[in-house]
Amino acid sequence: MLDDDVVARVKARADDSQRPFGEAINELLQIALANPVESDPTFTVEAHAIGLNPGINFNKPHQLLEEMEDGTHQ
């Protein structure tokens, strides 16, 4: 099923060129299939080793933040 706005645009194109709706659809599909849109390059993230300090548990970030705020973590 085509969206209403797409149907209206194809009908207008068909009327302008005095061709049937089906011919206009076929022409537009031929154009679209002959000129595929290239997708954006894949987004990648490069990881860097940060080195882990002994005694820091990154599995409990809230606890780590509390320790940093109250000064108990050195």
C-alpha positions, -999 to +999 in steps of 0.1 A: +000+000+000+013+034-009+011+065+013-015+090+003+011+117-003+031+094-026+000+085-046-008+122-050+028+130-063+028+100-087-007+110-100+005+146-106+036+133-124+014+110-145-010+138-153+018+162-163+033+136-187-002+124-199+006+088-190-012+062-170-006+060-132+010+025-137+035+038-162+045+066-139+050+041-110+072+018-133+093+048-144+099+060-109+108+025-097+132+020-126+149+053-118+151+044-080+164+009-086+190+021-112+204+047-087+205+031-053+213+054-024+245+045-006+242+041+031+262+061+056+294+045+067+292+023+097+298+041+130+326+025+149+341+033+183+378+027+189+384+014+224+415+024+244+430+007+274+426+029+304+443+007+329+425-003+360+436+008+394+434-019+422+406-013+446+383+004+421+351-016+413+336-003+381+307-027+385+293-004+413+295+031+398+271+046+424+293+034+453+324+047+435+307+081+431+297+082+467+332+074+478+347+101+455+322+127+468+327+121+505+365+117+501+368+081+514+382+069+481+418+079+474 
